[in-house]
Amino acid sequence: MKKMLAALAAISLLLLGLGLLKPQQPDNSPALTADKGKSLLPQQEQEAASKVPGADKEVLNELAKTANPFHSPLKLKLALRYRFDDIIHRHQMSGTSLDKLLPALTTALNLSPGAGEELRALFHRYRQYLNAMSALKEDVPAVDKVIDLVDSQLFLQQVYNLQNQYFSEVEIQAFFGHEKNYNRQTLERVAIRQDTSLDKKQRQLLIEHQLSQLDPEELAPLQPTLTARKITRLLTGEQEQDLSLAPEVSAKIDAAREKNRLWQQKVRSYQQKVKSYRQKIAAMDHLDNTSDKQELENYRLQHFNDNELKRLKVFLKHPELLAAP
């Protein structure tokens, strides 16, 4: 019997030495997490496994990956790119080491060790891409005047080629998909505006149709400009009403249109007064017209305040500012 027990003990020691047998810890072992029923913490699992003779690195990595079932894989999405940008900014501004910032992000995202390595690799490729983009941006087409469609398309193609060098298709879609879509839609609107075969009304309808295809988050940055254009068309009489505007906005537009109508009526009345004055002067030939001139001056002072007199000069100098009656 003693020989049998000794043999079993020897076999157990042999299995332990080969890393095939791992001693179980009691339920009250300090290596367990605080909440009963949860698995070992990753670091504790690895430390326990590393103490087993013969346990190689590959086995340790597999243990680390499966140690915590609540760990998450790396999820590729735009928010992750923003987290990368934040890390880069903090690193540049405060000098905080990336060796501290990246593990902190790994912990915040609750990533498994394998996913953490993927995160680090993706982050470094993203930094390399930004450095390459800095050099490429020196050749960005000027947009201070008219946007050149050909130059813009060639530049964007260089950007897309650069993305293909550093990222997979899935990574590109997650990090840059919204930008590529926005760039495409912007160039489509530029092409419509620059199409000389279309009249103003046709261009407006095509652009409005293109904008109607945008998702709400894509349309949001353009909304202030679109609202301003709607208001302009209403104020100039190019459009009578727009039901998409809020009632209070429409009320203010109506008030502004009425105010503008009254102003233009005052200007036209003055123009008629000037016309009558000139006709009277022409009929009087060289007779004294001092009283008529004074009458015209009195009319201006009675019907226009100081600010309106300045505005009146502009309208008289540029009669095209007056809407057609």
ChimeraX attribute file (.defattr): number of C-alpha atoms within 10 A of each C-alpha:
attribute: neighborCount
match mode: 1-to-1
recipient: residues
	/A:1	6
	/A:2	7
	/A:3	8
	/A:4	9
	/A:5	10
	/A:6	11
	/A:7	12
	/A:8	12
	/A:9	12
	/A:10	12
	/A:11	12
	/A:12	16
	/A:13	13
	/A:14	13
	/A:15	14
	/A:16	16
	/A:17	15
	/A:18	14
	/A:19	18
	/A:20	13
	/A:21	13
	/A:22	15
	/A:23	8
	/A:24	7
	/A:25	10
	/A:26	9
	/A:27	10
	/A:28	8
	/A:29	9
	/A:30	11
	/A:31	17
	/A:32	18
	/A:33	13
	/A:34	10
	/A:35	7
	/A:36	9
	/A:37	9
	/A:38	12
	/A:39	17
	/A:40	18
	/A:41	15
	/A:42	18
	/A:43	12
	/A:44	16
	/A:45	19
	/A:46	18
	/A:47	13
	/A:48	14
	/A:49	19
	/A:50	16
	/A:51	11
	/A:52	17
	/A:53	13
	/A:54	14
	/A:55	15
	/A:56	12
	/A:57	10
	/A:58	9
	/A:59	15
	/A:60	16
	/A:61	14
	/A:62	13
	/A:63	15
	/A:64	21
	/A:65	17
	/A:66	15
	/A:67	20
	/A:68	17
	/A:69	10
	/A:70	12
	/A:71	17
	/A:72	16
	/A:73	16
	/A:74	18
	/A:75	14
	/A:76	15
	/A:77	16
	/A:78	16
	/A:79	12
	/A:80	18
	/A:81	18
	/A:82	12
	/A:83	13
	/A:84	20
	/A:85	16
	/A:86	13
	/A:87	19
	/A:88	18
	/A:89	13
	/A:90	15
	/A:91	15
	/A:92	11
	/A:93	9
	/A:94	8
	/A:95	10
	/A:96	14
	/A:97	13
	/A:98	14
	/A:99	9
	/A:100	10
	/A:101	17
	/A:102	18
	/A:103	16
	/A:104	12
	/A:105	18
	/A:106	19
	/A:107	14
	/A:108	9
	/A:109	17
	/A:110	16
	/A:111	23
	/A:112	23
	/A:113	21
	/A:114	15
	/A:115	19
	/A:116	21
	/A:117	16
	/A:118	14
	/A:119	23
	/A:120	17
	/A:121	11
	/A:122	17
	/A:123	20
	/A:124	13
	/A:125	15
	/A:126	19
	/A:127	15
	/A:128	12
	/A:129	17
	/A:130	15
	/A:131	11
	/A:132	14
	/A:133	15
	/A:134	10
	/A:135	10
	/A:136	14
	/A:137	11
	/A:138	8
	/A:139	10
	/A:140	13
	/A:141	16
	/A:142	11
	/A:143	9
	/A:144	6
	/A:145	6
	/A:146	9
	/A:147	15
	/A:148	15
	/A:149	15
	/A:150	11
	/A:151	14
	/A:152	16
	/A:153	15
	/A:154	13
	/A:155	17
	/A:156	16
	/A:157	12
	/A:158	13
	/A:159	17
	/A:160	14
	/A:161	11
	/A:162	16
	/A:163	21
	/A:164	13
	/A:165	10
	/A:166	17
	/A:167	16
	/A:168	11
	/A:169	12
	/A:170	12
	/A:171	19
	/A:172	19
	/A:173	16
	/A:174	17
	/A:175	21
	/A:176	17
	/A:177	15
	/A:178	14
	/A:179	12
	/A:180	16
	/A:181	12
	/A:182	15
	/A:183	13
	/A:184	13
	/A:185	17
	/A:186	14
	/A:187	17
	/A:188	16
	/A:189	18
	/A:190	15
	/A:191	16
	/A:192	18
	/A:193	17
	/A:194	15
	/A:195	11
	/A:196	10
	/A:197	9
	/A:198	13
	/A:199	10
	/A:200	10
	/A:201	8
	/A:202	13
	/A:203	19
	/A:204	15
	/A:205	11
	/A:206	16
	/A:207	17
	/A:208	13
	/A:209	11
	/A:210	15
	/A:211	17
	/A:212	11
	/A:213	11
	/A:214	14
	/A:215	9
	/A:216	10
	/A:217	8
	/A:218	15
	/A:219	15
	/A:220	12
	/A:221	10
	/A:222	11
	/A:223	12
	/A:224	11
	/A:225	11
	/A:226	15
	/A:227	13
	/A:228	11
	/A:229	12
	/A:230	17
	/A:231	20
	/A:232	14
	/A:233	15
	/A:234	19
	/A:235	19
	/A:236	12
	/A:237	12
	/A:238	10
	/A:239	12
	/A:240	10
	/A:241	16
	/A:242	13
	/A:243	7
	/A:244	9
	/A:245	13
	/A:246	9
	/A:247	11
	/A:248	9
	/A:249	11
	/A:250	17
	/A:251	12
	/A:252	12
	/A:253	17
	/A:254	16
	/A:255	13
	/A:256	14
	/A:257	16
	/A:258	13
	/A:259	12
	/A:260	16
	/A:261	14
	/A:262	12
	/A:263	15
	/A:264	19
	/A:265	14
	/A:266	15
	/A:267	21
	/A:268	17
	/A:269	12
	/A:270	19
	/A:271	13
	/A:272	12
	/A:273	14
	/A:274	14
	/A:275	12
	/A:276	12
	/A:277	17
	/A:278	14
	/A:279	10
	/A:280	13
	/A:281	16
	/A:282	11
	/A:283	10
	/A:284	11
	/A:285	9
	/A:286	8
	/A:287	9
	/A:288	10
	/A:289	14
	/A:290	8
	/A:291	9
	/A:292	14
	/A:293	15
	/A:294	11
	/A:295	12
	/A:296	15
	/A:297	11
	/A:298	11
	/A:299	13
	/A:300	17
	/A:301	12
	/A:302	9
	/A:303	12
	/A:304	16
	/A:305	11
	/A:306	10
	/A:307	8
	/A:308	15
	/A:309	14
	/A:310	11
	/A:311	14
	/A:312	19
	/A:313	11
	/A:314	12
	/A:315	16
	/A:316	15
	/A:317	10
	/A:318	10
	/A:319	11
	/A:320	9
	/A:321	11
	/A:322	16
	/A:323	11
	/A:324	6
	/A:325	7
